[in-house]
């Protein structure tokens, strides 16, 4: 692929894939967050109820384990981000994770050598745990795109091994590239840190606490553990000092500001309960209830999600800001009595209010704030649920069907009906993708026999799926993928596998002509057509692209241009399934295509007089238009005799041979031509 093509391709998909990768990375961390939260909760509960004393050996062991888990948090984040970004950009996820871990550990100064031993330094590591894996994965993708195509030198070994060998140079270049720009990143980080470092001497405790709240929420929104990061980077001892009267700032913050944890998620949960049953937001809120009760926020933050979600940023910051201002004012006016009680941040809401106020006044204040938080979150949750989740899917479906305006004007009954259909379709798609991922895609090859020379003129590549049981089945899943417009990954696999197979055949001294089937939209994608021309430039006249006529109807100008580009690259185009669907004689006269494949259904109808006559007329007309015909689906000798009587050039079907595995293709041709 050329440099310009690589740049355009990256620019097209970068934004959406990048955000998707980050969200997947942090969602994958939910088990880590939950298990860590449970461990911390059990440890604090054991101490609270005198099951374990701080002086006990068990307590020190558990505390040391918990500290190590927290210290390893940046490492786990780096691995997860590196894995998912690399995977979603077409690279090995495992390689991306290893590269991210290596770059973060060394260039992020997470592991340091003091002359005698290595030590972990998580101070300030969390931001680098996000920044460095993002950079390493994207740089790796760029270097791979610019890397010379060396596939042909590794055709004799397995694909798995060849991929790992080919990634060595890009991996190495990416790692060492950090030495060139990490000083700039470190300088920028130090500069930003100097700007945001709180000035304890010039600010009140209330101002410092409020600034910390905004800063930590900003970090949480970016997927960075805000509280841990702040405490590691900055001096937060002022939180132990009184903010109002003798009430410590930390107690004030945990009790009257963060009701339900970071973001005041107790109000979000109540707001979500007013949404329609079955909505994603409502289900996530229910699942997170046991954790939010003890002020753990990670499940909602990453599974809803809040982080990197511009819609939810406003209430995520607005709710704690409202709580801070109102509770500070109410307590300052003496409307709520407070003590200097120091309590754990995991103490449930209302319970901590009762303890701190030594009565119901704190509880009433919390209930009032909880109602306000619910009102703040509800409109944004409702908008998120309806506009982002449902309307986006319906809009995409309606645009595909070209009935957008009519669908938007339909009543509630149609609205619900489409939602049900969409849910069923999504379930079917999920099942299909799961079956494909558990199996192994293959290309089988069915011979095409020239009736004039009685030789093999080529092979059609047919998609197959090898299931976990070892059974080989046809591409039953294509219909579902086509309905969801999700065939691109299959098309790319077929193109790349056909290239690998031609390399294999070439290594055996065999140069067959193969035909591959692609989705019609491929012919309207000029970048992809350019990529095909580039990939198969070493195999002139050995590739044919089979398309159906519907691709021509979508964008005639682009399709004509792309067909000519393929011809210039000595890649022929074949009209597949002619005689069904969109078949048009006017289209045949306009397209510069010589090869026509007659659909099997036309031959199946030749059992009747009308069917035979129709087949004959079609063949006569195509011959008059100087088209070369392939008769597909010839299964019996009677059909073969009928075909030969019409002087059709090429026959494909079971009468000669079913589709063969790659390893059997060469032997078939040798046997056939003896």
Long-range contacts (C-beta under 8 A, 24 or more apart in sequence): 1-145, 1-149, 1-531, 1-534, 2-534, 3-146, 5-527, 5-530, 5-531, 5-534, 6-142, 6-145, 6-146, 8-527, 9-145, 9-527, 10-141, 10-142, 10-145, 12-527, 13-89, 14-138, 17-88, 17-89, 18-85, 18-134, 18-138, 19-308, 20-88, 21-81, 21-84, 21-85, 21-87, 21-88, 21-89, 21-137, 22-81, 22-84, 22-85, 22-134, 22-223, 22-308, 23-302, 23-305, 23-307, 23-308, 24-84, 24-88, 25-77, 25-80, 25-81, 25-83, 25-84, 25-85, 26-77, 26-80, 26-223, 26-302, 26-305, 26-307, 27-302, 27-303, 27-305, 28-80, 28-83, 28-84, 29-76, 29-77, 29-80, 29-298, 29-302, 30-298, 30-299, 30-302, 30-303, 32-73, 32-76, 33-296, 33-298, 33-299, 33-302, 34-291, 34-298, 34-299, 36-66, 36-69, 36-70, 37-291, 37-294, 37-296, 37-298, 39-65, 39-66, 39-69, 40-66, 40-346, 41-294, 41-296, 41-346, 44-344, 44-346, 48-344, 70-122, 70-228, 71-120, 71-122, 72-120, 73-122, 73-126, 73-129, 73-225, 73-228, 74-104, 74-108, 74-110, 74-122, 74-125, 74-126, 74-128, 74-129, 75-101, 75-104, 75-105, 75-110, 75-129, 77-126, 77-129, 77-130, 77-133, 77-223, 78-104, 78-108, 78-129, 78-130, 78-132, 78-133, 79-133, 81-129, 81-130, 81-133, 81-134, 81-137, 82-133, 82-136, 82-137, 85-133, 85-134, 85-137, 85-138, 86-137, 86-140, 86-141, 89-137, 89-138, 89-141, 90-141, 91-137, 91-140, 91-141, 91-144, 91-167, 92-163, 92-164, 92-167, 95-140, 95-164, 95-167, 95-171, 96-133, 96-136, 96-137, 96-140, 99-136, 99-137, 99-140, 99-171, 99-174, 99-175, 100-132, 100-133, 100-136, 100-137, 102-175, 103-132, 103-133, 103-135, 103-136, 103-174, 103-175, 103-178, 104-128, 104-129, 104-132, 104-133, 104-136, 107-132, 107-178, 107-179, 107-182, 108-132, 122-232, 123-232, 123-233, 124-189, 124-193, 124-229, 124-232, 124-233, 125-232, 126-219, 126-224, 126-225, 126-228, 126-229, 126-232, 127-189, 127-219, 127-224, 127-229, 129-224, 130-222, 130-223, 130-224, 131-185, 132-178, 135-178, 136-174, 136-175, 136-178, 139-174, 139-177, 140-170, 140-171, 140-174, 143-169, 143-170, 143-173, 143-174, 144-170, 151-499, 151-500, 151-503, 152-503, 152-538, 155-500, 155-503, 155-504, 155-506, 155-507, 156-507, 159-500, 193-233, 197-234, 198-234, 200-235, 200-238, 205-238, 205-241, 205-242, 205-243, 205-249, 206-243, 206-244, 206-249, 206-328, 208-238, 208-249, 209-238, 209-239, 209-243, 209-249, 209-252, 209-253, 209-324, 210-324, 212-236, 212-239, 213-253, 213-257, 213-320, 213-321, 213-324, 214-317, 214-321, 216-262, 217-262, 217-263, 217-316, 217-317, 217-320, 220-262, 220-263, 220-297, 220-301, 220-306, 220-307, 220-316, 221-306, 221-307, 221-308, 221-313, 221-316, 222-307, 222-308, 223-302, 223-307, 223-308, 226-262, 227-262, 242-340, 243-328, 244-328, 244-331, 244-332, 244-338, 245-331, 245-338, 246-338, 246-339, 246-340, 247-331, 247-338, 247-339, 247-340, 247-356, 248-340, 248-342, 250-342, 250-345, 251-340, 251-341, 251-342, 251-343, 251-356, 252-327, 252-328, 252-331, 252-338, 254-295, 254-343, 254-345, 254-347, 254-352, 255-343, 255-347, 255-352, 255-353, 255-356, 255-362, 255-366, 256-323, 256-324, 256-327, 256-331, 256-353, 256-362, 256-365, 256-366, 256-369, 257-320, 257-323, 257-324, 257-327, 258-295, 258-320, 258-323, 258-345, 259-323, 259-349, 259-366, 259-369, 259-370, 259-373, 260-292, 260-295, 260-297, 260-349, 260-373, 261-292, 261-295, 261-296, 261-297, 262-297, 262-301, 262-320, 263-297, 263-300, 263-301, 263-306, 263-316, 263-319, 263-320, 264-319, 264-320, 264-323, 264-369, 264-373, 265-292, 265-297, 265-300, 266-292, 266-349, 266-370, 266-373, 267-319, 267-369, 267-370, 267-371, 267-372, 267-373, 267-374, 267-375, 267-376, 267-377, 268-300, 268-315, 268-319, 268-373, 268-374, 268-377, 268-381, 269-300, 270-370, 270-373, 270-374, 271-373, 271-374, 271-375, 271-377, 271-378, 271-381, 272-377, 272-381, 274-378, 275-381, 275-382, 275-385, 276-385, 279-385, 279-389, 280-304, 280-385, 280-389, 281-381, 281-384, 281-385, 293-348, 293-349, 294-346, 294-347, 294-348, 295-345, 295-346, 295-347, 295-348, 295-349, 296-346, 309-384, 311-380, 311-383, 311-384, 311-388, 312-380, 312-381, 312-384, 314-380, 315-376, 315-377, 315-380, 318-376, 319-372, 319-373, 319-376, 319-377, 322-369, 322-372, 322-373, 322-376, 323-369, 323-372, 323-373, 326-368, 326-369, 326-372, 327-365, 327-369, 330-365, 331-365, 335-361, 335-365, 336-361, 336-362, 336-364, 336-365, 337-361, 337-362, 338-362, 390-419, 393-422, 394-418, 394-419, 394-422, 397-422, 400-485, 425-483, 425-484, 428-480, 429-480, 429-481, 429-483, 429-484, 429-486, 432-477, 432-480, 432-481, 435-465, 435-467, 435-477, 436-465, 436-477, 438-467, 438-468, 439-465, 439-466, 439-467, 439-468, 440-465, 440-466, 441-465, 441-466, 441-490, 441-493, 441-497, 442-466, 442-472, 442-661, 443-494, 443-497, 443-498, 443-501, 443-662, 444-472, 444-659, 444-660, 444-661, 444-662, 445-512, 445-514, 445-659, 445-660, 445-661, 445-662, 445-665, 446-652, 446-653, 446-657, 446-658, 446-659, 446-660, 447-652, 447-656, 447-657, 447-660, 447-668, 447-669, 447-672, 448-515, 448-630, 448-650, 448-651, 448-652, 449-650, 449-651, 449-652, 449-656, 449-672, 450-649, 450-650, 451-643, 451-644, 451-648, 451-649, 451-650, 451-651, 452-649, 455-672, 455-673, 456-512, 456-668, 456-669, 456-672, 456-673, 457-513, 457-650, 458-512, 458-513, 458-514, 458-515, 458-544, 458-650, 459-512, 459-513, 459-514, 459-515, 459-665, 460-514, 460-515, 460-517, 460-546, 460-652, 460-659, 461-494, 461-498, 461-501, 461-514, 461-515, 461-516, 461-517, 462-517, 462-659, 463-490, 463-494, 463-517, 464-659, 482-519, 487-519, 487-521, 488-519, 490-519, 491-518, 491-519, 491-522, 491-528, 494-518, 495-531, 495-532, 495-535, 496-535, 498-543, 499-535, 499-536, 499-539, 501-662, 502-536, 502-539, 502-542, 502-543, 504-662, 505-665, 505-666, 506-539, 508-666, 510-665, 510-666, 510-669, 511-539, 511-542, 512-542, 512-665, 512-669, 513-541, 513-542, 513-543, 513-544, 514-542, 514-543, 514-544, 515-543, 515-544, 515-545, 515-546, 515-574, 516-543, 516-544, 516-545, 516-546, 517-546, 517-547, 517-576, 518-545, 518-546, 518-547, 520-547, 520-548, 520-550, 520-551, 520-554, 521-551, 521-554, 522-547, 522-551, 523-547, 523-551, 523-552, 523-558, 523-559, 523-562, 523-563, 524-551, 524-554, 524-555, 524-558, 524-559, 524-562, 525-562, 526-558, 526-561, 526-562, 526-565, 529-562, 529-565, 529-566, 530-565, 532-566, 532-569, 532-571, 533-565, 533-566, 533-568, 533-569, 533-571, 536-569, 536-571, 537-569, 540-569, 540-570, 541-570, 541-572, 543-571, 543-572, 544-571, 544-572, 544-573, 544-574, 544-595, 545-571, 545-572, 545-573, 545-574, 546-573, 546-574, 546-575, 546-576, 546-597, 547-573, 547-574, 547-575, 547-576, 548-575, 548-576, 548-577, 548-581, 548-582, 549-575, 549-578, 549-581, 549-582, 549-583, 549-584, 549-587, 550-581, 550-582, 552-582, 552-587, 552-591, 553-582, 553-587, 556-590, 559-591, 560-590, 560-591, 560-592, 563-591, 563-592, 563-593, 564-592, 567-592, 574-630, 578-618, 579-618, 585-621, 588-622, 588-625, 588-627, 589-625, 594-626, 594-627, 594-628, 595-627, 595-628, 595-630, 596-622, 596-627, 596-628, 596-629, 596-630, 597-629, 597-630, 597-632, 597-652, 598-629, 598-630, 598-631, 598-632, 599-632, 599-633, 600-632, 600-633, 600-653, 601-633, 603-631, 603-632, 603-633, 603-634, 603-639, 603-643, 604-633, 606-639, 606-642, 612-642, 615-646, 616-646, 619-646, 619-648, 620-646, 623-647
